[in-house]
Amino acid sequence: MKLLIGPTIFAMGGVFLLFLIDLILKETSLYTNYDQAAFFVFLVIFGFLAFFLLGFGLLAIIASTVSSEEQTKNQRG
């Protein structure tokens, strides 16, 4: 369960970032012709999933790097 906390926080930050980009685009009216509710649902669901998987991938890369460093230390020592 602890393993899911990091990617979840990363995903929430990512969705917040996407939301800010969406807000900036609305304010500058770079795009006006879309269904706002559908876009918001798309933003939250797919943005959360994308950043969650990205966070999980980064966590896996970090874990594999740490474990390979520990293996190297064990082989030397």
Residue pairs with C-beta under 8 A, 6 or more apart in sequence:
3 59
6 55
6 59
7 51
7 52
7 53
7 54
7 55
7 56
7 58
7 59
8 52
8 55
9 55
10 51
10 52
10 54
10 55
10 58
11 47
11 48
11 49
11 50
11 51
11 52
11 54
11 55
12 48
12 51
13 51
14 47
14 48
14 50
14 51
14 54
14 55
15 43
15 44
15 47
15 48
15 51
18 43
18 47
19 43
22 39
22 40
22 43
25 31
